[in-house]
Amino acid sequence: MSQRTSIILGILVGLLTSLVFSYIVFINNNPGMTDDDYVQIFVSGKLIVPVMSISLLANFALFFICLKFNKDNFSKGLLIATMLIGAVILVLRFM
């Protein structure tokens, strides 16, 4: 796999990991809510900052696992995705 492909794959996996982990955290903390409730709250932006902040932990864990197995370019993509999500969280937090 080329370097560019590996980095892009890392970015996509990082974004997907954050989305899935935020969904899991949200559903576990709010057991009575459905998938539709999650989508509505996520789109409205009411709880996006705290939930997405917690979801960055999954990216960091995956980042260090990939570094352990010498997947450096994939790890770069994960780090880029983490920084992008972090920047979005900062912008949303101070708006």
Beta strands, then each sheet from edge to edge (+ up, - down):
end
